[in-house]
Amino acid sequence: MTNAAAGAVRLIPTPDSFDRAIRSFGRRLEAEGRSPHTVSAYLRDLSCLARVFQRRYPGIGPDGVSSAMLDDVLASPEVTQSARGQLRSKASLHRFRAVLRSFFTWAEQTRVVRENPAASLALHRLPRTPPRFLTEAEKRRLLRELRGRSSAIVHRDRVIIELFLGTGIRLQELVDLDIEDVDLDARHLRVRTKGGVHQVKFLKSKLRSLLRTYLAERRRRGNGECRALFLSNRDERLGERQVPRRLEYWLKAAGIDKKLSPHALRHTFATHLYSRTGDILVVQRALGHRDLSTTQVYTHLVDGALEDALELL
């Protein structure tokens, strides 16, 4: 393509050209199947950065940004400090750099900019924080507490927690489940994963037995219009915010002094699965990870537990 032709598709830098480009970038992320949470996080960071560009370089658009301007914005107090004046974490600053790399790579590919000013932006791999999870003893204590109670709400909560621990399902996947997603004859659960992709998760025999009883109870509830597998007290689909509160309640009831999210139960599933199989590829497949490096954190967790056990010999 000639320089003249490339110039013909250049956007005129106006104060709102960043906003237009960010919206278009968001549509591309959605088309690629990124989760709503991921898209929202990308756009929130980009909007923050765009406001800093506008304050420091009034009227500039994406095509007017240079690599020197990127460095200036990333080093500015508006980016390095939070609204309360506290220094942002290394992870937050890394995320800003990563989102700029992604945005300007897309902008160059779609000719929103002629050159990518973020092409030389270095991204250093951050050390991973080991995920939090339940030990085997804590898991047994939690399940023992749930199994010792009997009511419709308790039964629902038990099924939810045992699904987390028995399948490694994500919170969003769990609340999105419908009755029809459970196939006890085929011994599987059909979930909608990140990006709307469907995945099948195996249900072990004890979990199938628990679900069979729960489904009979669930079908007696509601008016048939809501097909959600898990209902709130109002007979509506259980929301994402309600599940962490229920988990917190049961951890406290079981005497487990840990602040754990539902995602920590996914980590518990993965950690215990690896400790039993020693096969990281099995764990990767069970979790639905695309990249094996994402799964390898569990090898370090189990290696640490092994070292602790050997010290006691």
C-alpha positions in Angstrom: 0.0 0.0 0.0 1.4 3.5 -0.8 1.8 6.2 1.8 -0.9 8.2 0.1 -3.3 5.2 0.4 -2.4 4.7 4.0 -2.9 8.4 4.7 -6.4 8.2 3.2 -7.7 5.9 5.9 -6.1 7.9 8.8 -8.6 9.1 11.4 -8.6 12.8 12.0 -7.4 13.3 15.6 -10.3 14.7 17.6 -11.0 14.6 21.3 -13.5 11.8 20.8 -11.5 9.7 18.4 -10.1 7.7 21.3 -13.6 6.9 22.4 -14.6 5.8 18.9 -11.5 3.6 18.6 -12.0 2.1 22.1 -15.6 1.2 21.3 -14.5 -0.5 18.1 -11.8 -2.3 19.9 -14.4 -3.5 22.4 -16.6 -4.9 19.6 -13.5 -6.8 18.3 -12.9 -8.3 21.7 -16.5 -9.4 21.9 -16.4 -10.9 18.4 -13.3 -12.9 19.5 -15.3 -14.5 22.3 -13.7 -12.7 25.2 -15.7 -12.8 28.4 -17.8 -9.8 29.4 -15.6 -9.3 32.4 -12.5 -9.3 30.3 -13.9 -6.8 27.8 -15.2 -4.5 30.6 -11.7 -4.6 32.2 -9.9 -3.7 29.0 -12.3 -0.9 28.2 -12.1 0.5 31.7 -8.3 0.6 31.6 -8.3 2.1 28.1 -10.8 4.8 29.0 -8.6 5.7 32.0 -5.5 6.0 29.8 -7.4 7.9 27.1 -8.4 10.6 29.7 -4.7 10.9 30.7 -3.7 11.4 27.1 -6.4 14.1 26.6 -5.2 16.0 29.7 -1.5 15.9 28.8 -2.0 16.2 25.0 -5.3 17.9 24.4 -7.1 17.0 21.1 -4.8 14.0 20.4 -6.2 10.9 18.8 -4.7 7.4 18.6 -2.8 8.1 15.4 -1.1 11.1 17.0 0.4 9.0 19.8 4.2 8.4 19.8 6.2 5.9 21.8 7.6 8.8 23.8 4.1 9.9 24.6 3.2 6.4 25.8 6.3 6.4 28.1 5.3 9.8 29.4 1.7 8.8 30.1 2.7 5.5 31.8 5.1 7.3 34.0 2.6 10.0 34.9 1.1 10.3 38.5 -2.3 9.8 37.0 -1.3 6.3 36.0 1.2 5.3 38.7 -1.0 6.4 41.5 -4.6 5.6 42.4 -7.3 8.2 42.9 -6.4 8.2 46.6 -2.8 9.0 45.8 -1.5 5.5 46.7 1.1 3.8 44.4 -0.5 1.3 42.1 0.7 -2.3 42.3 3.1 -3.8 39.8 0.3 -6.0 38.5 -1.9 -2.9 37.8 0.9 -1.1 35.9 1.7 -4.3 34.0 -2.0 -4.5 33.0 -2.0 -0.9 31.7 1.0 -1.7 29.5 -0.5 -4.9 28.3 -3.8 -3.3 27.3 -2.0 -0.6 25.4 0.0 -3.2 23.5 -3.2 -5.0 22.6 -5.1 -1.9 21.7 -2.4 -0.4 19.4 -1.7 -3.8 17.8 -5.4 -3.9 16.8 -5.3 -0.2 15.8 -2.4 -0.9 13.4 -4.0 -4.0 11.9 -7.3 -2.1 11.3 -5.5 1.1 10.0 -6.7 3.3 12.8 -3.0 4.2 13.2 -0.3 4.0 10.6 2.4 2.8 13.0 2.2 1.0 16.3 3.7 3.2 19.0 3.4 0.4 21.6 5.4 -2.1 19.5 8.5 -1.7 21.6 6.6 -1.5 24.9 8.3 -4.1 27.1 6.2 -6.5 29.2 8.0 -8.2 32.0 6.5 -11.5 33.4 5.3 -10.9 36.9 5.8 -13.6 39.6 2.6 -15.4 40.1 0.9 -15.3 43.5 0.2 -18.9 44.6 -3.6 -19.4 44.6 -5.4 -20.0 47.8 -7.1 -23.3 48.3 -8.5 -25.7 50.9 -6.4 -28.5 52.3 -7.8 -32.0 52.3 -8.6 -31.7 56.0 -10.4 -28.4 55.5 -12.3 -29.7 52.5 -13.5 -32.7 54.6 -14.5 -30.4 57.4 -16.5 -28.1 55.1 -18.4 -31.0 53.5 -19.0 -32.6 56.9 -20.7 -29.4 58.0 -22.9 -29.2 55.0 -23.9 -32.9 55.2 -24.9 -32.5 58.8 -27.7 -30.1 58.0 -31.0 -30.6 56.2 -33.1 -27.9 54.4 -33.7 -26.9 50.8 -31.2 -24.0 51.0 -28.6 -26.2 52.7 -29.1 -28.8 50.0 -28.7 -26.2 47.3 -25.5 -24.8 48.9 -24.1 -28.3 49.3 -24.6 -29.1 45.6 -23.0 -25.8 44.6 -19.9 -26.3 46.7 -19.6 -30.0 45.7 -19.8 -28.9 42.1 -17.0 -26.5 42.6 -14.9 -29.1 44.3 -15.8 -32.0 42.0 -15.6 -30.3 38.6 -13.5 -27.1 38.9 -16.4 -25.1 37.5 -16.1 -21.3 37.4 -18.5 -19.0 39.3 -20.0 -17.5 36.1 -20.4 -21.0 34.6 -22.1 -22.2 37.7 -24.8 -19.5 37.9 -25.4 -19.8 34.1 -26.3 -23.5 34.5 -29.8 -24.6 33.5 -31.6 -27.8 34.5 -31.1 -29.2 31.0 -27.4 -28.8 31.3 -27.3 -31.8 33.7 -27.2 -35.1 31.9 -27.0 -37.8 34.6 -27.4 -40.7 32.1 -24.4 -39.4 30.1 -22.6 -38.6 33.4 -21.8 -35.1 32.4 -22.5 -31.4 32.9 -22.6 -29.0 30.0 -21.2 -25.6 30.8 -20.8 -22.4 28.8 -17.2 -21.3 29.3 -15.4 -18.0 28.6 -16.3 -16.7 25.2 -19.5 -18.8 25.0 -17.8 -22.0 24.2 -19.5 -25.2 25.5 -17.5 -27.7 27.5 -18.5 -31.0 29.0 -17.5 -31.8 32.6 -17.5 -35.3 34.0 -19.7 -36.0 37.0 -18.5 -38.6 39.4 -20.9 -41.1 40.9 -21.4 -39.4 44.3 -22.0 -36.1 42.6 -24.5 -37.7 40.3 -26.4 -39.1 43.2 -26.4 -35.8 45.0 -27.7 -34.0 41.8 -30.4 -36.6 41.2 -31.9 -35.9 44.6 -31.4 -32.1 44.1 -33.0 -32.1 40.7 -36.2 -33.8 42.0 -36.4 -31.1 44.6 -35.6 -28.3 42.2 -38.3 -29.4 39.7 -40.9 -29.0 42.4 -39.9 -25.4 43.0 -40.8 -22.4 40.8 -43.4 -22.0 38.2 -41.5 -23.6 35.4 -40.6 -20.4 33.6 -37.1 -20.1 35.2 -34.9 -22.9 34.0 -31.9 -22.0 36.1 -30.4 -24.9 38.0 -29.8 -22.8 41.1 -32.5 -20.5 42.5 -32.4 -17.7 45.0 -34.9 -17.3 47.8 -37.1 -15.4 45.4 -37.1 -18.3 43.0 -35.0 -16.4 40.5 -31.7 -17.4 39.0 -29.0 -17.3 41.7 -26.7 -14.3 41.2 -22.9 -14.1 41.2 -22.8 -12.0 44.3 -24.9 -14.4 46.4 -22.6 -17.5 46.0 -19.5 -15.9 47.7 -21.7 -14.9 50.6 -23.0 -18.4 51.0 -19.5 -19.8 50.8 -18.3 -17.4 53.5 -21.2 -18.5 55.7 -20.3 -22.2 55.4 -16.5 -21.6 55.9 -17.3 -19.8 59.1 -19.8 -22.5 60.2 -17.1 -25.2 59.6 -14.5 -23.2 61.6 -12.3 -22.6 58.6 -10.5 -19.2 59.2 -9.7 -18.4 55.6 -11.0 -15.7 53.2 -11.7 -17.8 50.2 -13.6 -17.0 47.0 -15.5 -19.5 44.9 -12.5 -19.4 42.5 -10.4 -20.8 45.4 -12.6 -23.9 45.2 -11.6 -24.3 41.6 -8.0 -24.0 42.8 -8.7 -26.7 45.4 -10.1 -29.0 42.7 -7.0 -28.5 40.5 -4.5 -28.9 43.3 -6.1 -32.1 44.7 -6.5 -33.5 41.2 -2.8 -33.0 40.4 -1.8 -34.4 43.8 -3.7 -37.6 42.9 -2.7 -38.0 39.3 0.6 -36.3 38.9 -0.5 -35.5 35.4 -0.6 -31.8 34.6 -2.2 -32.5 31.2 -5.2 -34.1 32.9 -5.5 -31.0 35.1 -5.2 -28.7 32.1 -8.0 -30.6 30.3 -10.2 -30.6 33.4 -9.9 -26.9 33.8 -10.2 -26.1 30.2 -7.0 -24.1 30.0 -5.7 -23.3 26.5 -2.1 -22.6 27.7 -0.3 -25.2 29.8 1.7 -22.5 31.6 -1.5 -21.4 33.2 -1.9 -24.8 34.7 1.6 -25.4 35.8 1.2 -23.3 39.0 -0.4 -26.3 40.6 2.8 -28.4 40.2 4.5 -25.9 42.5 1.7 -26.0 45.0 1.9 -29.8 45.3 5.7 -29.8 45.3 5.5 -27.5 48.3 3.1 -29.8 50.1 5.4 -32.7 49.4 8.4 -30.9 50.9 6.4 -30.1 54.0 5.4 -33.8 54.3 9.0 -35.0 53.9 10.1 -32.7 56.7 7.8 -34.6 59.0 9.2 -38.0 58.2 
